[in-house]
Amino acid sequence: MGSTQTLSYKGKSIVLADVSKSGPEEAARVFDEAIQVITKLPLKSVLLITDSTEAKYNQDTSNVTKRFSSTISPHILGSAVVGADNLKKVMVSTLRLLTKRDIRTFDTREQAMDWLVSL
């Protein structure tokens, strides 16, 4: 079951939108939850990991993900995606263009967190 959490890593807070192993409806719920958390935080302050490992995506999920990314964009300092297969990497590329943000993909959460705390 997906969730939104705030993690502490090397003295910094990281928001985790965990949609791993989620279907489209569950991913939409997690993204809505993450919007509520992230938009309460200061602009250009949020370090975000989206874990999409084994998540099932479809066209609806793509639309929800675009809305999520656009809505939270002003609050994001750094954004990383974990568990992106080739199709999800194409979606990440689209989101980079849409949001004009540097969204990076990583194989593990630890790699993503190390990059985020370096910002």
DSSP file (Angstrom, degrees, kcal/mol; ACC not computed):
  #  RESIDUE AA STRUCTURE BP1 BP2  ACC     N-H-->O    O-->H-N    N-H-->O    O-->H-N    TCO  KAPPA ALPHA  PHI   PSI    X-CA   Y-CA   Z-CA
    1    1 A M              0   0    0      0, 0.0    19,-0.1     0, 0.0    21,-0.1   0.000 360.0 360.0 360.0 126.1    0.0    0.0    0.0
    2    2 A G        +     0   0    0     17,-0.1     2,-0.3    19,-0.0    17,-0.2  -0.229 360.0 169.0 -71.9 160.5    1.5    3.3   -1.1
    3    3 A S  E     -A   18   0A   0     15,-1.4    15,-3.0     2,-0.0     2,-0.5  -0.980  34.5-116.5-161.0 167.9    2.0    6.3    1.2
    4    4 A T  E     +A   17   0A   0     -2,-0.3     2,-0.3    13,-0.2    13,-0.2  -0.973  40.2 168.2-113.5 129.3    3.5    9.7    1.7
    5    5 A Q  E     -A   16   0A   0     11,-2.3    11,-3.3    -2,-0.5     2,-0.5  -0.930  34.0-130.4-136.2 158.8    6.2   10.0    4.4
    6    6 A T  E     -A   15   0A   0     -2,-0.3     2,-0.3     9,-0.2     9,-0.2  -0.971  30.2-166.5-110.5 122.1    8.8   12.5    5.5
    7    7 A L  E     -A   14   0A   0      7,-3.5     7,-2.8    -2,-0.5     2,-0.5  -0.738  15.6-138.5-105.2 152.4   12.2   10.8    6.1
    8    8 A S  E     +A   13   0A   0     -2,-0.3     2,-0.4     5,-0.2     5,-0.2  -0.960  28.7 169.5-109.4 128.3   15.2   12.2    7.8
    9    9 A Y  E >   -A   12   0A   0      3,-2.9     3,-1.8    -2,-0.5    -2,-0.0  -0.956  67.0 -18.8-144.7 119.6   18.5   11.5    6.1
   10   10 A K  T 3  S-     0   0    0     -2,-0.4     3,-0.1     1,-0.3    -1,-0.1   0.869 128.2 -50.7  51.2  41.5   21.9   13.0    6.9
   11   11 A G  T 3  S+     0   0    0      1,-0.2     2,-0.3     0, 0.0    -1,-0.3   0.507 119.1 102.6  81.1   4.8   20.2   15.8    8.8
   12   12 A K  E <   -A    9   0A   0     -3,-1.8    -3,-2.9     2,-0.0     2,-0.4  -0.891  68.8-121.4-121.3 152.5   17.8   16.8    6.0
   13   13 A S  E     -A    8   0A   0     -2,-0.3    34,-0.5    -5,-0.2     2,-0.4  -0.753  26.5-172.8 -91.6 136.1   14.1   16.1    5.5
   14   14 A I  E     -A    7   0A   0     -7,-2.8    -7,-3.5    -2,-0.4     2,-0.5  -0.997  18.1-138.4-129.5 129.5   13.0   14.2    2.3
   15   15 A V  E     -Ab   6  48A   0     32,-3.0    34,-2.8    -2,-0.4     2,-0.6  -0.764  18.2-157.6 -86.5 129.4    9.4   13.7    1.3
   16   16 A L  E     -Ab   5  49A   0    -11,-3.3   -11,-2.3    -2,-0.5     2,-0.9  -0.943  11.2-168.0-110.9 117.4    8.8   10.2   -0.1
   17   17 A A  E     -Ab   4  50A   0     32,-3.1    34,-1.9    -2,-0.6     2,-1.0  -0.884  17.9-164.5 -98.9  99.6    5.8    9.6   -2.4
   18   18 A D  E     +Ab   3  51A   0    -15,-3.0   -15,-1.4    -2,-0.9    34,-0.1  -0.754  30.8 151.5 -96.5 100.1    5.8    5.8   -2.3
   19   19 A V    >   +     0   0    0     32,-1.8     3,-2.0    -2,-1.0    -1,-0.2   0.162  25.8 144.5-107.7  15.3    3.7    4.4   -5.1
   20   20 A S  T 3  S+     0   0    0     31,-0.4    34,-0.2     1,-0.3     3,-0.1  -0.282  75.1   3.8 -58.6 138.6    5.8    1.2   -5.4
   21   21 A K  T 3  S+     0   0    0     32,-2.2    -1,-0.3     1,-0.2     2,-0.2   0.661 103.8 135.9  59.6  19.9    3.7   -1.9   -6.3
   22   22 A S    <   -     0   0    0     -3,-2.0    34,-3.1    31,-0.2    -1,-0.2  -0.644  49.8-135.1 -96.0 152.9    0.6    0.4   -6.6
   23   23 A G     >  -     0   0    0     -2,-0.2     4,-2.6    32,-0.2     5,-0.2  -0.402  42.5 -86.2 -90.0 178.2   -2.1    0.4   -9.2
   24   24 A P  H  > S+     0   0    0      0, 0.0     4,-2.2     0, 0.0     5,-0.1   0.875 126.3  48.6 -56.9 -42.9   -3.4    3.6  -10.9
   25   25 A E  H  > S+     0   0    0      2,-0.2     4,-1.9     1,-0.2     5,-0.1   0.917 113.5  46.6 -66.6 -42.5   -6.0    4.3   -8.2
   26   26 A E  H  > S+     0   0    0      2,-0.2     4,-2.4     1,-0.2    -1,-0.2   0.902 111.3  52.0 -65.6 -41.7   -3.6    3.9   -5.3
   27   27 A A  H  X S+     0   0    0     -4,-2.6     4,-2.7     1,-0.2    -2,-0.2   0.909 107.9  52.1 -61.6 -41.9   -0.9    6.0   -7.1
   28   28 A A  H  X S+     0   0    0     -4,-2.2     4,-2.2    -5,-0.2    -1,-0.2   0.900 109.5  49.9 -61.2 -40.9   -3.5    8.8   -7.6
   29   29 A R  H  X S+     0   0    0     -4,-1.9     4,-2.3     2,-0.2    -2,-0.2   0.923 111.8  47.7 -62.9 -45.0   -4.4    8.7   -3.8
   30   30 A V  H  X S+     0   0    0     -4,-2.4     4,-2.8     1,-0.2    -2,-0.2   0.917 111.5  50.0 -64.1 -43.5   -0.7    8.9   -2.9
   31   31 A F  H  X S+     0   0    0     -4,-2.7     4,-2.2     2,-0.2    -1,-0.2   0.896 110.8  49.6 -63.4 -39.4    0.0   11.8   -5.2
   32   32 A D  H  X S+     0   0    0     -4,-2.2     4,-1.7     2,-0.2    -1,-0.2   0.914 112.2  48.6 -63.7 -41.7   -3.0   13.7   -3.8
   33   33 A E  H  X S+     0   0    0     -4,-2.3     4,-1.7     1,-0.2    -2,-0.2   0.914 110.6  50.8 -62.2 -43.8   -1.7   13.0   -0.3
   34   34 A A  H  X S+     0   0    0     -4,-2.8     4,-3.2     1,-0.2     5,-0.3   0.872 105.1  56.5 -64.7 -37.3    1.7   14.2   -1.3
   35   35 A I  H  X S+     0   0    0     -4,-2.2     4,-2.4     1,-0.2    -1,-0.2   0.924 105.9  51.5 -58.3 -43.9    0.3   17.4   -2.8
   36   36 A Q  H  < S+     0   0    0     -4,-1.7     4,-0.3     1,-0.2    -1,-0.2   0.886 115.6  41.2 -61.4 -39.3   -1.3   18.2    0.6
   37   37 A V  H >< S+     0   0    0     -4,-1.7     3,-0.9     2,-0.1     4,-0.3   0.950 117.9  44.5 -71.9 -50.9    2.0   17.7    2.4
   38   38 A I  H >< S+     0   0    0     -4,-3.2     3,-1.8     1,-0.2    -2,-0.2   0.869 105.8  57.8 -68.6 -40.2    4.3   19.4   -0.2
   39   39 A T  T 3< S+     0   0    0     -4,-2.4    -1,-0.2    -5,-0.3    -2,-0.1   0.601 100.2  60.4 -72.9  -7.8    2.2   22.5   -0.8
   40   40 A K  T <  S+     0   0    0     -3,-0.9    -1,-0.3    -4,-0.3    -2,-0.2   0.538  93.6  83.9 -87.8  -8.9    2.3   23.4    2.9
   41   41 A L  S <  S-     0   0    0     -3,-1.8     3,-0.1    -4,-0.3     5,-0.1  -0.558  93.9 -83.9 -94.6 158.8    6.1   23.6    2.8
   42   42 A P    >   -     0   0    0      0, 0.0     3,-1.0     0, 0.0     4,-0.3  -0.145  54.1 -89.4 -60.4 154.9    8.1   26.7    1.7
   43   43 A L  T 3  S+     0   0    0      1,-0.2    32,-0.3     2,-0.1    33,-0.1  -0.317 108.6   8.3 -61.6 145.8    8.8   27.3   -1.9
   44   44 A K  T 3  S+     0   0    0     30,-2.1    -1,-0.2    29,-0.2    32,-0.2   0.813 106.0  99.9  51.4  38.0   12.0   25.8   -3.4
   45   45 A S    <   +     0   0    0     30,-1.6     2,-0.4    -3,-1.0    31,-0.2   0.573  48.3 101.4-122.5 -15.9   12.6   23.8   -0.1
   46   46 A V  E     - c   0  76A   0     29,-3.0    31,-3.1    -4,-0.3    32,-1.8  -0.601  48.0-161.1 -90.3 129.7   11.3   20.2   -0.8
   47   47 A L  E     - c   0  78A   0    -34,-0.5   -32,-3.0    -2,-0.4     2,-0.4  -0.938  25.6-167.8 -99.2 122.8   13.5   17.3   -1.5
   48   48 A L  E     -bc  15  79A   0     30,-2.6    32,-2.8    -2,-0.6     2,-0.4  -0.940  21.1-172.5-125.1 133.2   11.3   14.6   -3.1
   49   49 A I  E     -bc  16  80A   0    -34,-2.8   -32,-3.1    -2,-0.4     2,-0.6  -0.991   6.7-165.2-116.1 130.8   11.7   10.9   -3.9
   50   50 A T  E     -bc  17  81A   0     30,-2.6    32,-2.6    -2,-0.4     2,-0.8  -0.971   8.6-157.0-110.7 117.0    9.0    9.2   -5.9
   51   51 A D  E     +bc  18  82A   0    -34,-1.9   -32,-1.8    -2,-0.6   -31,-0.4  -0.838  21.9 166.2 -97.2 108.8    9.4    5.4   -5.6
   52   52 A S    >   +     0   0    0     30,-3.0     3,-2.1    -2,-0.8    33,-0.2   0.107  16.5 152.5-108.4  19.9    7.7    3.9   -8.7
   53   53 A T  T 3  S-     0   0    0      1,-0.3   -32,-2.2    29,-0.2   -31,-0.2  -0.321  80.0 -12.6 -56.7 122.6    9.2    0.4   -8.3
   54   54 A E  T 3  S+     0   0    0     29,-0.4    -1,-0.3   -34,-0.2     2,-0.2   0.671  95.3 154.3  57.7  21.1    6.8   -2.2   -9.8
   55   55 A A    <   -     0   0    0     -3,-2.1     2,-0.7    28,-0.2    -1,-0.2  -0.550  44.3-128.0 -76.0 144.8    4.0    0.4  -10.0
   56   56 A K        -     0   0    0    -34,-3.1     2,-0.3    -2,-0.2   -29,-0.2  -0.856  31.4-171.6 -96.4 116.8    1.3   -0.2  -12.7
   57   57 A Y        +     0   0    0     -2,-0.7     2,-0.2   -34,-0.1   -34,-0.0  -0.821  12.5 164.3-111.7 148.1    0.9    2.9  -14.8
   58   58 A N     >  -     0   0    0     -2,-0.3     4,-2.2   -34,-0.0     5,-0.2  -0.768  57.7 -74.9-141.1-169.7   -1.7    3.7  -17.5
   59   59 A Q  H  > S+     0   0    0     -2,-0.2     4,-2.1     1,-0.2     5,-0.2   0.888 130.1  52.8 -61.5 -39.4   -2.9    6.9  -19.2
   60   60 A D  H  > S+     0   0    0      1,-0.2     4,-2.5     2,-0.2    -1,-0.2   0.917 109.0  49.6 -61.7 -42.4   -4.9    8.0  -16.2
   61   61 A T  H  > S+     0   0    0      1,-0.2     4,-2.8     2,-0.2    -1,-0.2   0.894 107.9  54.5 -63.5 -39.4   -1.7    7.6  -14.0
   62   62 A S  H  X S+     0   0    0     -4,-2.2     4,-2.1     2,-0.2    -1,-0.2   0.921 110.1  46.2 -59.5 -44.7    0.2    9.6  -16.6
   63   63 A N  H  X S+     0   0    0     -4,-2.1     4,-2.2     2,-0.2    -2,-0.2   0.907 113.3  48.7 -65.4 -42.2   -2.3   12.5  -16.3
   64   64 A V  H  X S+     0   0    0     -4,-2.5     4,-2.8     1,-0.2    -2,-0.2   0.902 110.7  51.6 -63.3 -41.4   -2.3   12.4  -12.5
   65   65 A T  H  X S+     0   0    0     -4,-2.8     4,-2.7     2,-0.2    -2,-0.2   0.896 109.2  49.7 -64.3 -40.6    1.5   12.4  -12.5
   66   66 A K  H  X S+     0   0    0     -4,-2.1     4,-2.4     2,-0.2    -1,-0.2   0.921 112.6  47.1 -63.4 -43.9    1.6   15.4  -14.7
   67   67 A R  H  X S+     0   0    0     -4,-2.2     4,-2.5     2,-0.2    -2,-0.2   0.923 112.7  50.4 -62.9 -44.4   -0.9   17.3  -12.5
   68   68 A F  H  X S+     0   0    0     -4,-2.8     4,-2.2     1,-0.2     5,-0.2   0.946 112.3  46.2 -56.6 -52.0    1.1   16.3   -9.4
   69   69 A S  H  X S+     0   0    0     -4,-2.7     4,-1.2     1,-0.2    -1,-0.2   0.894 114.3  47.1 -63.0 -41.8    4.4   17.5  -10.8
   70   70 A S  H  < S+     0   0    0     -4,-2.4    -1,-0.2    -5,-0.2    -2,-0.2   0.903 112.5  50.1 -66.7 -41.0    3.0   20.8  -12.1
   71   71 A T  H  < S+     0   0    0     -4,-2.5    -2,-0.2     1,-0.2    -1,-0.2   0.898 117.8  37.2 -65.5 -42.0    1.2   21.5   -8.8
   72   72 A I  H >X S+     0   0    0     -4,-2.2     3,-2.3    -5,-0.2     4,-0.6   0.622  87.7 100.9 -87.2 -12.6    4.2   20.9   -6.5
   73   73 A S  G >< S+     0   0    0     -4,-1.2     3,-1.3     1,-0.3    -1,-0.2   0.800  75.8  55.8 -47.5 -45.1    6.8   22.4   -8.8
   74   74 A P  G 34 S+     0   0    0      0, 0.0   -30,-2.1     0, 0.0    -1,-0.3   0.760 109.7  48.7 -62.2 -21.2    7.2   25.7   -7.0
   75   75 A H  G <4 S+     0   0    0     -3,-2.3   -29,-3.0   -32,-0.3   -30,-1.6   0.567  89.9 103.1 -92.1 -10.7    8.0   23.9   -3.8
   76   76 A I  E <<  +c   46   0A   0     -3,-1.3   -29,-0.2    -4,-0.6     3,-0.1  -0.609  32.6 169.2 -88.8 128.4   10.6   21.5   -5.1
   77   77 A L  E    S+     0   0A   0    -31,-3.1     2,-0.3     1,-0.4   -30,-0.2   0.777  80.3   0.4 -93.2 -41.2   14.3   22.0   -4.6
   78   78 A G  E     -c   47   0A   0    -32,-1.8   -30,-2.6    23,-0.1    -1,-0.4  -0.993  63.7-164.3-150.6 144.7   15.2   18.5   -5.9
   79   79 A S  E     +cd  48 103A   0     23,-0.8    25,-2.1    -2,-0.3     2,-0.3  -0.995   7.6 179.8-137.3 131.0   13.3   15.6   -7.3
   80   80 A A  E     -cd  49 104A   0    -32,-2.8   -30,-2.6    -2,-0.4     2,-0.4  -0.962  13.4-152.6-130.5 146.8   14.3   12.0   -7.7
   81   81 A V  E     -cd  50 105A   0     23,-2.9    25,-2.6    -2,-0.3     2,-0.4  -0.977  10.7-163.4-120.5 131.9   12.5    8.9   -9.1
   82   82 A V  E     +cd  51 106A   0    -32,-2.6   -30,-3.0    -2,-0.4   -29,-0.2  -0.894  68.3  20.1-112.7 142.3   13.4    5.4   -8.0
   83   83 A G  S    S+     0   0    0     23,-1.3     2,-0.6    -2,-0.4   -29,-0.4   0.750  74.5 162.3  79.5  24.9   12.4    2.2   -9.8
   84   84 A A        -     0   0    0     22,-0.5    -1,-0.2    -3,-0.2   -31,-0.1  -0.687  21.8-159.6 -83.8 119.4   11.7    3.7  -13.2
   85   85 A D     >  -     0   0    0     -2,-0.6     4,-2.3   -33,-0.2     5,-0.2  -0.187  45.4 -80.6 -79.0-175.1   11.6    1.2  -16.0
   86   86 A N  H  > S+     0   0    0      1,-0.2     4,-1.6     2,-0.2     5,-0.1   0.885 131.5  49.6 -59.9 -41.2   12.0    2.4  -19.6
   87   87 A L  H  > S+     0   0    0      1,-0.2     4,-1.7     2,-0.2    -1,-0.2   0.919 112.5  47.2 -64.5 -43.4    8.3    3.5  -19.9
   88   88 A K  H  > S+     0   0    0      1,-0.2     4,-2.5     2,-0.2    -1,-0.2   0.830 106.6  58.3 -68.7 -30.8    8.5    5.5  -16.7
   89   89 A K  H  X S+     0   0    0     -4,-2.3     4,-2.1     2,-0.2    -1,-0.2   0.867 104.1  51.9 -65.8 -34.5   11.8    7.0  -17.7
   90   90 A V  H  X S+     0   0    0     -4,-1.6     4,-2.0     2,-0.2    -2,-0.2   0.914 109.5  49.8 -64.0 -42.1   10.0    8.4  -20.8
   91   91 A M  H  X S+     0   0    0     -4,-1.7     4,-2.4     1,-0.2    -2,-0.2   0.902 108.5  52.4 -62.7 -40.9    7.4    9.8  -18.5
   92   92 A V  H  X S+     0   0    0     -4,-2.5     4,-2.4     1,-0.2    -1,-0.2   0.905 107.4  52.5 -61.6 -41.2   10.1   11.4  -16.4
   93   93 A S  H  X S+     0   0    0     -4,-2.1     4,-1.8     1,-0.2    -1,-0.2   0.904 109.5  49.3 -60.5 -41.3   11.6   13.0  -19.5
   94   94 A T  H  X S+     0   0    0     -4,-2.0     4,-2.6     1,-0.2    -2,-0.2   0.907 110.1  50.9 -63.2 -42.3    8.2   14.4  -20.3
   95   95 A L  H  X S+     0   0    0     -4,-2.4     4,-2.9     1,-0.2     6,-0.4   0.872 105.2  56.7 -65.3 -36.6    7.9   15.8  -16.8
   96   96 A R  H  X>S+     0   0    0     -4,-2.4     4,-1.8     1,-0.2     5,-0.6   0.933 111.9  42.6 -57.6 -45.8   11.3   17.4  -17.0
   97   97 A L  H  <5S+     0   0    0     -4,-1.8    -2,-0.2     2,-0.2    -1,-0.2   0.910 116.0  48.5 -67.0 -42.8   10.1   19.3  -20.1
   98   98 A L  H  <5S+     0   0    0     -4,-2.6    -2,-0.2     1,-0.2    -1,-0.2   0.906 124.5  28.3 -64.6 -44.2    6.7   20.2  -18.6
   99   99 A T  H  <5S-     0   0    0     -4,-2.9    -1,-0.2    -5,-0.2    -2,-0.2   0.601  94.1-133.8 -96.4 -13.4    8.1   21.4  -15.2
  100  100 A K  T  <5 +     0   0    0     -4,-1.8     2,-0.3    -5,-0.3    -3,-0.2   0.855  63.0 132.1  58.2  36.1   11.5   22.7  -16.4
  101  101 A R      < -     0   0    0     -5,-0.6     2,-1.1    -6,-0.4    -1,-0.2  -0.823  68.3-112.2-115.1 156.0   13.0   20.9  -13.4
  102  102 A D        +     0   0    0     -2,-0.3   -23,-0.8    -3,-0.1     2,-0.6  -0.773  41.3 177.3 -85.3  99.0   16.0   18.5  -13.0
  103  103 A I  E     -d   79   0A   0     -2,-1.1     2,-0.3   -11,-0.1   -23,-0.2  -0.932  10.7-162.5-107.0 118.8   14.3   15.3  -12.1
  104  104 A R  E     -d   80   0A   0    -25,-2.1   -23,-2.9    -2,-0.6     2,-0.4  -0.729   9.8-139.2-105.7 151.3   16.8   12.4  -11.8
  105  105 A T  E     +d   81   0A   0     -2,-0.3     2,-0.3   -25,-0.2   -23,-0.2  -0.867  22.2 179.6-107.9 144.0   16.3    8.7  -11.9
  106  106 A F  E     -d   82   0A   0    -25,-2.6   -23,-1.3    -2,-0.4   -22,-0.5  -0.945  33.9-132.7-139.1 157.8   18.1    6.3   -9.6
  107  107 A D  S    S+     0   0    0     -2,-0.3     2,-0.3   -25,-0.2    -1,-0.1   0.814  90.4  29.6 -79.3 -32.1   18.2    2.5   -9.0
  108  108 A T  S  > S-     0   0    0      1,-0.1     4,-1.9   -26,-0.1     5,-0.1  -0.891  73.5-123.2-130.4 157.6   17.9    2.8   -5.2
  109  109 A R  H  > S+     0   0    0     -2,-0.3     4,-3.2     1,-0.2     5,-0.2   0.885 112.8  57.4 -62.6 -38.9   16.4    5.1   -2.6
  110  110 A E  H  > S+     0   0    0      1,-0.2     4,-2.6     2,-0.2    -1,-0.2   0.922 106.2  48.2 -61.1 -44.0   19.9    5.5   -1.0
  111  111 A Q  H  > S+     0   0    0      1,-0.2     4,-2.0     2,-0.2    -1,-0.2   0.925 113.9  47.7 -60.1 -43.9   21.4    6.8   -4.3
  112  112 A A  H  X S+     0   0    0     -4,-1.9     4,-2.6     1,-0.2    -2,-0.2   0.922 112.3  48.3 -63.5 -44.9   18.5    9.2   -4.7
  113  113 A M  H  X S+     0   0    0     -4,-3.2     4,-2.6     1,-0.2     5,-0.2   0.895 108.7  53.8 -65.2 -39.8   18.7   10.4   -1.1
  114  114 A D  H  X S+     0   0    0     -4,-2.6     4,-0.7    -5,-0.2    -1,-0.2   0.918 112.0  45.2 -60.2 -42.8   22.5   10.9   -1.4
  115  115 A W  H >< S+     0   0    0     -4,-2.0     3,-0.8    -5,-0.2     4,-0.4   0.938 112.6  50.8 -65.6 -45.7   22.0   13.1   -4.5
  116  116 A L  H >< S+     0   0    0     -4,-2.6     3,-1.6     1,-0.3    -2,-0.2   0.914 108.2  50.4 -60.7 -44.4   19.1   15.0   -2.9
  117  117 A V  H 3< S+     0   0    0     -4,-2.6    -1,-0.3     1,-0.3    -2,-0.2   0.665 101.8  64.5 -71.7 -12.2   21.0   15.9    0.3
  118  118 A S  T <<        0   0    0     -3,-0.8    -1,-0.3    -4,-0.7    -2,-0.2   0.602 360.0 360.0 -81.3 -10.7   23.9   17.1   -1.8
  119  119 A L    <         0   0    0     -3,-1.6    -1,-0.2    -4,-0.4    -2,-0.1   0.476 360.0 360.0 -76.8 360.0   21.7   19.9   -3.2
